[in-house]
């Protein structure tokens, strides 16, 4: 089974990006973020320090 996932990165100033992905069942939030390519595009993202959310919930 595959899951349709959208990964967003947004800041109030100007930067924002969204990636639509199809990933395998059981994928973790971190794996989805890594698969999105957003970490390479926005090197300021530090998953060890920043919080993430699902549907606006941390």
PDB file of N, CA, C and O in Angstrom:
ATOM      1  N   UNK A   1       0.839  -1.168   0.000  1.00  0.00           N
ATOM      2  CA  UNK A   1       0.000   0.000   0.000  1.00  0.00           C
ATOM      3  C   UNK A   1       0.896   1.249   0.000  1.00  0.00           C
ATOM      4  O   UNK A   1       1.928   1.280   0.671  1.00  0.00           O
ATOM      5  N   UNK A   2       0.500   2.248  -0.741  1.00  0.00           N
ATOM      6  CA  UNK A   2       1.229   3.511  -0.732  1.00  0.00           C
ATOM      7  C   UNK A   2       0.369   4.603  -0.113  1.00  0.00           C
ATOM      8  O   UNK A   2      -0.860   4.573  -0.180  1.00  0.00           O
ATOM      9  N   UNK A   3       1.043   5.551   0.481  1.00  0.00           N
ATOM     10  CA  UNK A   3       0.391   6.689   1.108  1.00  0.00           C
ATOM     11  C   UNK A   3       0.697   7.946   0.310  1.00  0.00           C
ATOM     12  O   UNK A   3       1.831   8.148  -0.124  1.00  0.00           O
ATOM     13  N   UNK A   4      -0.289   8.775   0.118  1.00  0.00           N
ATOM     14  CA  UNK A   4      -0.073  10.087  -0.490  1.00  0.00           C
ATOM     15  C   UNK A   4       0.185  11.064   0.645  1.00  0.00           C
ATOM     16  O   UNK A   4      -0.634  11.216   1.551  1.00  0.00           O
ATOM     17  N   UNK A   5       1.336  11.726   0.582  1.00  0.00           N
ATOM     18  CA  UNK A   5       1.784  12.605   1.653  1.00  0.00           C
ATOM     19  C   UNK A   5       2.182  13.943   1.052  1.00  0.00           C
ATOM     20  O   UNK A   5       2.770  13.991  -0.029  1.00  0.00           O
ATOM     21  N   UNK A   6       1.867  15.021   1.743  1.00  0.00           N
ATOM     22  CA  UNK A   6       2.365  16.339   1.359  1.00  0.00           C
ATOM     23  C   UNK A   6       3.203  16.873   2.506  1.00  0.00           C
ATOM     24  O   UNK A   6       2.766  16.886   3.657  1.00  0.00           O
ATOM     25  N   UNK A   7       4.410  17.314   2.181  1.00  0.00           N
ATOM     26  CA  UNK A   7       5.310  17.877   3.173  1.00  0.00           C
ATOM     27  C   UNK A   7       5.436  19.362   2.871  1.00  0.00           C
ATOM     28  O   UNK A   7       5.795  19.747   1.758  1.00  0.00           O
ATOM     29  N   UNK A   8       5.141  20.194   3.860  1.00  0.00           N
ATOM     30  CA  UNK A   8       5.188  21.648   3.716  1.00  0.00           C
ATOM     31  C   UNK A   8       6.313  22.207   4.578  1.00  0.00           C
ATOM     32  O   UNK A   8       6.612  21.694   5.656  1.00  0.00           O
ATOM     33  N   UNK A   9       6.925  23.270   4.075  1.00  0.00           N
ATOM     34  CA  UNK A   9       7.836  24.081   4.882  1.00  0.00           C
ATOM     35  C   UNK A   9       7.419  25.512   4.630  1.00  0.00           C
ATOM     36  O   UNK A   9       7.413  25.971   3.488  1.00  0.00           O
ATOM     37  N   UNK A  10       7.072  26.214   5.682  1.00  0.00           N
ATOM     38  CA  UNK A  10       6.583  27.581   5.506  1.00  0.00           C
ATOM     39  C   UNK A  10       7.062  28.468   6.643  1.00  0.00           C
ATOM     40  O   UNK A  10       7.138  28.051   7.799  1.00  0.00           O
ATOM     41  N   UNK A  11       7.379  29.687   6.284  1.00  0.00           N
ATOM     42  CA  UNK A  11       7.727  30.728   7.239  1.00  0.00           C
ATOM     43  C   UNK A  11       6.858  31.937   6.951  1.00  0.00           C
ATOM     44  O   UNK A  11       6.435  32.133   5.812  1.00  0.00           O
ATOM     45  N   UNK A  12       6.584  32.749   7.957  1.00  0.00           N
ATOM     46  CA  UNK A  12       5.730  33.910   7.716  1.00  0.00           C
ATOM     47  C   UNK A  12       6.340  34.928   6.763  1.00  0.00           C
ATOM     48  O   UNK A  12       5.605  35.663   6.103  1.00  0.00           O
ATOM     49  N   UNK A  13       7.663  34.987   6.674  1.00  0.00           N
ATOM     50  CA  UNK A  13       8.308  35.984   5.827  1.00  0.00           C
ATOM     51  C   UNK A  13       8.069  35.700   4.337  1.00  0.00           C
ATOM     52  O   UNK A  13       7.147  36.261   3.743  1.00  0.00           O
ATOM     53  N   UNK A  14       8.888  34.839   3.735  1.00  0.00           N
ATOM     54  CA  UNK A  14       8.765  34.617   2.294  1.00  0.00           C
ATOM     55  C   UNK A  14       8.909  33.167   1.861  1.00  0.00           C
ATOM     56  O   UNK A  14       8.279  32.755   0.887  1.00  0.00           O
ATOM     57  N   UNK A  15       9.703  32.404   2.541  1.00  0.00           N
ATOM     58  CA  UNK A  15       9.995  31.046   2.099  1.00  0.00           C
ATOM     59  C   UNK A  15       8.826  30.113   2.361  1.00  0.00           C
ATOM     60  O   UNK A  15       8.261  30.101   3.455  1.00  0.00           O
ATOM     61  N   UNK A  16       8.476  29.348   1.371  1.00  0.00           N
ATOM     62  CA  UNK A  16       7.528  28.262   1.576  1.00  0.00           C
ATOM     63  C   UNK A  16       7.697  27.261   0.441  1.00  0.00           C
ATOM     64  O   UNK A  16       8.075  27.621  -0.674  1.00  0.00           O
ATOM     65  N   UNK A  17       7.414  26.018   0.740  1.00  0.00           N
ATOM     66  CA  UNK A  17       7.536  24.965  -0.263  1.00  0.00           C
ATOM     67  C   UNK A  17       6.630  23.814   0.129  1.00  0.00           C
ATOM     68  O   UNK A  17       6.358  23.588   1.308  1.00  0.00           O
ATOM     69  N   UNK A  18       6.170  23.095  -0.877  1.00  0.00           N
ATOM     70  CA  UNK A  18       5.357  21.905  -0.642  1.00  0.00           C
ATOM     71  C   UNK A  18       5.815  20.821  -1.612  1.00  0.00           C
ATOM     72  O   UNK A  18       6.134  21.098  -2.769  1.00  0.00           O
ATOM     73  N   UNK A  19       5.841  19.599  -1.127  1.00  0.00           N
ATOM     74  CA  UNK A  19       6.193  18.451  -1.959  1.00  0.00           C
ATOM     75  C   UNK A  19       5.126  17.386  -1.769  1.00  0.00           C
ATOM     76  O   UNK A  19       4.796  17.036  -0.635  1.00  0.00           O
ATOM     77  N   UNK A  20       4.589  16.874  -2.850  1.00  0.00           N
ATOM     78  CA  UNK A  20       3.645  15.762  -2.820  1.00  0.00           C
ATOM     79  C   UNK A  20       4.422  14.477  -3.098  1.00  0.00           C
ATOM     80  O   UNK A  20       5.183  14.401  -4.062  1.00  0.00           O
ATOM     81  N   UNK A  21       4.228  13.482  -2.259  1.00  0.00           N
ATOM     82  CA  UNK A  21       4.976  12.231  -2.364  1.00  0.00           C
ATOM     83  C   UNK A  21       4.040  11.036  -2.258  1.00  0.00           C
ATOM     84  O   UNK A  21       2.966  11.126  -1.663  1.00  0.00           O
ATOM     85  N   UNK A  22       4.453   9.923  -2.837  1.00  0.00           N
ATOM     86  CA  UNK A  22       3.808   8.632  -2.615  1.00  0.00           C
ATOM     87  C   UNK A  22       4.840   7.761  -1.916  1.00  0.00           C
ATOM     88  O   UNK A  22       5.894   7.458  -2.474  1.00  0.00           O
ATOM     89  N   UNK A  23       4.529   7.366  -0.697  1.00  0.00           N
ATOM     90  CA  UNK A  23       5.479   6.616   0.120  1.00  0.00           C
ATOM     91  C   UNK A  23       4.844   5.332   0.616  1.00  0.00           C
ATOM     92  O   UNK A  23       3.621   5.198   0.645  1.00  0.00           O
ATOM     93  N   UNK A  24       5.681   4.397   1.002  1.00  0.00           N
ATOM     94  CA  UNK A  24       5.195   3.114   1.480  1.00  0.00           C
ATOM     95  C   UNK A  24       4.561   3.194   2.853  1.00  0.00           C
ATOM     96  O   UNK A  24       4.867   4.079   3.651  1.00  0.00           O
ATOM     97  N   UNK A  25       3.682   2.260   3.106  1.00  0.00           N
ATOM     98  CA  UNK A  25       3.022   2.160   4.406  1.00  0.00           C
ATOM     99  C   UNK A  25       4.076   1.998   5.500  1.00  0.00           C
ATOM    100  O   UNK A  25       5.059   1.278   5.319  1.00  0.00           O
ATOM    101  N   UNK A  26       3.873   2.658   6.614  1.00  0.00           N
ATOM    102  CA  UNK A  26       4.801   2.557   7.736  1.00  0.00           C
ATOM    103  C   UNK A  26       5.907   3.593   7.728  1.00  0.00           C
ATOM    104  O   UNK A  26       6.757   3.601   8.619  1.00  0.00           O
ATOM    105  N   UNK A  27       5.905   4.462   6.740  1.00  0.00           N
ATOM    106  CA  UNK A  27       6.938   5.502   6.676  1.00  0.00           C
ATOM    107  C   UNK A  27       6.799   6.418   7.893  1.00  0.00           C
ATOM    108  O   UNK A  27       5.688   6.712   8.336  1.00  0.00           O
ATOM    109  N   UNK A  28       7.928   6.860   8.424  1.00  0.00           N
ATOM    110  CA  UNK A  28       7.905   7.767   9.565  1.00  0.00           C
ATOM    111  C   UNK A  28       7.829   9.211   9.079  1.00  0.00           C
ATOM    112  O   UNK A  28       8.059   9.499   7.904  1.00  0.00           O
ATOM    113  N   UNK A  29       7.507  10.099   9.991  1.00  0.00           N
ATOM    114  CA  UNK A  29       7.466  11.526   9.667  1.00  0.00           C
ATOM    115  C   UNK A  29       8.836  11.989   9.202  1.00  0.00           C
ATOM    116  O   UNK A  29       8.938  12.716   8.213  1.00  0.00           O
ATOM    117  N   UNK A  30       9.873  11.587   9.885  1.00  0.00           N
ATOM    118  CA  UNK A  30      11.239  11.967   9.504  1.00  0.00           C
ATOM    119  C   UNK A  30      11.572  11.451   8.101  1.00  0.00           C
ATOM    120  O   UNK A  30      12.155  12.182   7.301  1.00  0.00           O
ATOM    121  N   UNK A  31      11.213  10.217   7.797  1.00  0.00           N
ATOM    122  CA  UNK A  31      11.490   9.652   6.473  1.00  0.00           C
ATOM    123  C   UNK A  31      10.762  10.428   5.382  1.00  0.00           C
ATOM    124  O   UNK A  31      11.311  10.636   4.300  1.00  0.00           O
ATOM    125  N   UNK A  32       9.537  10.855   5.654  1.00  0.00           N
ATOM    126  CA  UNK A  32       8.786  11.648   4.680  1.00  0.00           C
ATOM    127  C   UNK A  32       9.459  12.989   4.440  1.00  0.00           C
ATOM    128  O   UNK A  32       9.568  13.440   3.300  1.00  0.00           O
ATOM    129  N   UNK A  33       9.911  13.625   5.516  1.00  0.00           N
ATOM    130  CA  UNK A  33      10.606  14.909   5.376  1.00  0.00           C
ATOM    131  C   UNK A  33      11.897  14.725   4.574  1.00  0.00           C
ATOM    132  O   UNK A  33      12.193  15.520   3.683  1.00  0.00           O
ATOM    133  N   UNK A  34      12.649  13.699   4.884  1.00  0.00           N
ATOM    134  CA  UNK A  34      13.894  13.433   4.160  1.00  0.00           C
ATOM    135  C   UNK A  34      13.618  13.138   2.688  1.00  0.00           C
ATOM    136  O   UNK A  34      14.348  13.620   1.822  1.00  0.00           O
ATOM    137  N   UNK A  35      12.592  12.366   2.391  1.00  0.00           N
ATOM    138  CA  UNK A  35      12.258  12.012   1.010  1.00  0.00           C
ATOM    139  C   UNK A  35      11.784  13.220   0.212  1.00  0.00           C
ATOM    140  O   UNK A  35      11.872  13.224  -1.016  1.00  0.00           O
ATOM    141  N   UNK A  36      11.288  14.235   0.890  1.00  0.00           N
ATOM    142  CA  UNK A  36      10.753  15.413   0.202  1.00  0.00           C
ATOM    143  C   UNK A  36      11.828  16.254  -0.477  1.00  0.00           C
ATOM    144  O   UNK A  36      11.528  16.993  -1.414  1.00  0.00           O
ATOM    145  N   UNK A  37      13.067  16.154  -0.022  1.00  0.00           N
ATOM    146  CA  UNK A  37      14.139  16.980  -0.562  1.00  0.00           C
ATOM    147  C   UNK A  37      14.206  18.370   0.059  1.00  0.00           C
ATOM    148  O   UNK A  37      15.078  19.164  -0.295  1.00  0.00           O
ATOM    149  N   UNK A  38      13.303  18.669   0.975  1.00  0.00           N
ATOM    150  CA  UNK A  38      13.283  20.002   1.581  1.00  0.00           C
ATOM    151  C   UNK A  38      14.498  20.268   2.461  1.00  0.00           C
ATOM    152  O   UNK A  38      14.912  21.419   2.606  1.00  0.00           O
ATOM    153  N   UNK A  39      15.072  19.231   3.047  1.00  0.00           N
ATOM    154  CA  UNK A  39      16.262  19.435   3.878  1.00  0.00           C
ATOM    155  C   UNK A  39      17.441  19.926   3.047  1.00  0.00           C
ATOM    156  O   UNK A  39      18.255  20.713   3.531  1.00  0.00           O
ATOM    157  N   UNK A  40      17.539  19.477   1.819  1.00  0.00           N
ATOM    158  CA  UNK A  40      18.610  19.943   0.931  1.00  0.00           C
ATOM    159  C   UNK A  40      18.323  21.357   0.440  1.00  0.00           C
ATOM    160  O   UNK A  40      19.239  22.169   0.308  1.00  0.00           O
ATOM    161  N   UNK A  41      17.066  21.648   0.172  1.00  0.00           N
ATOM    162  CA  UNK A  41      16.694  22.968  -0.339  1.00  0.00           C
ATOM    163  C   UNK A  41      16.802  24.049   0.742  1.00  0.00           C
ATOM    164  O   UNK A  41      17.151  25.194   0.452  1.00  0.00           O
ATOM    165  N   UNK A  42      16.504  23.679   1.976  1.00  0.00           N
ATOM    166  CA  UNK A  42      16.521  24.628   3.082  1.00  0.00           C
ATOM    167  C   UNK A  42      17.467  24.107   4.170  1.00  0.00           C
ATOM    168  O   UNK A  42      17.016  23.505   5.145  1.00  0.00           O
ATOM    169  N   UNK A  43      18.764  24.334   4.010  1.00  0.00           N
ATOM    170  CA  UNK A  43      19.735  23.775   4.956  1.00  0.00           C
ATOM    171  C   UNK A  43      19.589  24.306   6.385  1.00  0.00           C
ATOM    172  O   UNK A  43      20.179  23.751   7.311  1.00  0.00           O
ATOM    173  N   UNK A  44      18.819  25.362   6.569  1.00  0.00           N
ATOM    174  CA  UNK A  44      18.599  25.878   7.920  1.00  0.00           C
ATOM    175  C   UNK A  44      17.673  24.991   8.746  1.00  0.00           C
ATOM    176  O   UNK A  44      17.574  25.165   9.960  1.00  0.00           O
ATOM    177  N   UNK A  45      16.997  24.044   8.105  1.00  0.00           N
ATOM    178  CA  UNK A  45      16.136  23.116   8.844  1.00  0.00           C
ATOM    179  C   UNK A  45      17.016  22.151   9.624  1.00  0.00           C
ATOM    180  O   UNK A  45      17.877  21.480   9.054  1.00  0.00           O
ATOM    181  N   UNK A  46      16.795  22.087  10.925  1.00  0.00           N
ATOM    182  CA  UNK A  46      17.532  21.177  11.803  1.00  0.00           C
ATOM    183  C   UNK A  46      16.501  20.355  12.573  1.00  0.00           C
ATOM    184  O   UNK A  46      15.943  20.825  13.564  1.00  0.00           O
ATOM    185  N   UNK A  47      16.251  19.140  12.121  1.00  0.00           N
ATOM    186  CA  UNK A  47      15.211  18.315  12.729  1.00  0.00           C
ATOM    187  C   UNK A  47      15.518  17.920  14.172  1.00  0.00           C
ATOM    188  O   UNK A  47      14.622  17.506  14.907  1.00  0.00           O
ATOM    189  N   UNK A  48      16.774  18.045  14.574  1.00  0.00           N
ATOM    190  CA  UNK A  48      17.095  17.743  15.968  1.00  0.00           C
ATOM    191  C   UNK A  48      16.696  18.885  16.895  1.00  0.00           C
ATOM    192  O   UNK A  48      16.629  18.707  18.111  1.00  0.00           O
ATOM    193  N   UNK A  49      16.430  20.062  16.319  1.00  0.00           N
ATOM    194  CA  UNK A  49      16.081  21.238  17.126  1.00  0.00           C
ATOM    195  C   UNK A  49      14.666  21.756  16.857  1.00  0.00           C
ATOM    196  O   UNK A  49      14.013  22.270  17.765  1.00  0.00           O
ATOM    197  N   UNK A  50      14.195  21.626  15.633  1.00  0.00           N
ATOM    198  CA  UNK A  50      12.906  22.203  15.265  1.00  0.00           C
ATOM    199  C   UNK A  50      11.779  21.200  15.460  1.00  0.00           C
ATOM    200  O   UNK A  50      11.965  19.991  15.322  1.00  0.00           O
ATOM    201  N   UNK A  51      10.615  21.730  15.783  1.00  0.00           N
ATOM    202  CA  UNK A  51       9.435  20.897  15.954  1.00  0.00           C
ATOM    203  C   UNK A  51       8.725  20.758  14.617  1.00  0.00           C
ATOM    204  O   UNK A  51       8.794  21.643  13.764  1.00  0.00           O
ATOM    205  N   UNK A  52       8.047  19.639  14.451  1.00  0.00           N
ATOM    206  CA  UNK A  52       7.259  19.396  13.250  1.00  0.00           C
ATOM    207  C   UNK A  52       5.837  19.069  13.677  1.00  0.00           C
ATOM    208  O   UNK A  52       5.589  18.753  14.840  1.00  0.00           O
ATOM    209  N   UNK A  53       4.918  19.145  12.749  1.00  0.00           N
ATOM    210  CA  UNK A  53       3.539  18.869  13.090  1.00  0.00           C
ATOM    211  C   UNK A  53       2.829  18.115  11.983  1.00  0.00           C
ATOM    212  O   UNK A  53       3.303  18.042  10.850  1.00  0.00           O
ATOM    213  N   UNK A  54       1.688  17.559  12.335  1.00  0.00           N
ATOM    214  CA  UNK A  54       0.814  16.875  11.399  1.00  0.00           C
ATOM    215  C   UNK A  54      -0.557  17.546  11.520  1.00  0.00           C
ATOM    216  O   UNK A  54      -1.148  17.583  12.599  1.00  0.00           O
ATOM    217  N   UNK A  55      -1.040  18.061  10.425  1.00  0.00           N
ATOM    218  CA  UNK A  55      -2.319  18.811  10.426  1.00  0.00           C
ATOM    219  C   UNK A  55      -2.301  19.926  11.467  1.00  0.00           C
ATOM    220  O   UNK A  55      -3.286  20.150  12.170  1.00  0.00           O
ATOM    221  N   UNK A  56      -1.160  20.628  11.557  1.00  0.00           N
ATOM    222  CA  UNK A  56      -1.059  21.769  12.454  1.00  0.00           C
ATOM    223  C   UNK A  56      -0.840  21.428  13.917  1.00  0.00           C
ATOM    224  O   UNK A  56      -0.776  22.329  14.752  1.00  0.00           O
ATOM    225  N   UNK A  57      -0.723  20.159  14.245  1.00  0.00           N
ATOM    226  CA  UNK A  57      -0.503  19.727  15.641  1.00  0.00           C
ATOM    227  C   UNK A  57       0.928  19.266  15.794  1.00  0.00           C
ATOM    228  O   UNK A  57       1.404  18.437  15.019  1.00  0.00           O
ATOM    229  N   UNK A  58       1.623  19.802  16.795  1.00  0.00           N
ATOM    230  CA  UNK A  58       3.022  19.423  17.032  1.00  0.00           C
ATOM    231  C   UNK A  58       3.086  17.995  17.538  1.00  0.00           C
ATOM    232  O   UNK A  58       4.173  17.481  17.800  1.00  0.00           O
TER     233      UNK A  58
END
